[in-house]
Amino acid sequence: MARAFKSTMRGFSASLEAAERQLLRGLFEDVITLLEPERVPDEDPLWALVGLDPNAHKEDFAAPSDRATKRLLPDADPDDAVASLEFRRLSERGIRERKIGALREAALLMESGSILLNEQTAPRFAAAVNDVRLVLAERLGLESDEDAERIHAQDDWSKAETVDEYLALVYNFVTWLQESLMQAMLKSL
């Protein structure tokens, strides 16, 4: 059974069982898959690195069609499509890469039963867990307090019969893990 994060002299530590680590690793990898930018076969490596292709068209920077991906990469200004498009053109690639980097780092941390985070890695791990939570929340249709209560009411793994009930339990576990890290980080201030 998972043990919550706590602040120690060496950093923020927690421990997870093998099944919990495998679950989290899979979730981190799933979100990475959502965020990976599409590669053009003959894309110039320099333009790919900076994410600014002078030959790109406006439709290349459209908002994601998948609601979960859009939740991870929202419009900069929902009331100004032109500004949102320009923001995506200039920054989305970098945002995707930072998120993917944090998710990969978090997935690597799942190799050991004990997780030890320092002051630099803790915020990136928390961000990766939050991205997983955002995707799960979107897949569960979490939009209101009533939705949150419905999801929070799922607390028994043996009674999960549907995919949504299972996802609600996963969401609750990921939320608990993130909350325990945030509490440990606050206590260390």
Secondary structure by P-SEA (a helix, b strand, c coil): ccccbbbccccbbbbbcaaaaaaaaaaaaaaaaaccccccccccaaaaaaccccccccccccccccaaaaaaccccccccaaaaaaaaaccaaaaaaaaaaaaaaaaaaccccbbbbcccaaaaaaaaaaaaaaaaaaaaccccaaaaaaaaacccccccccaaaaaaaaaaaaaaaaaaaaaaaaaac
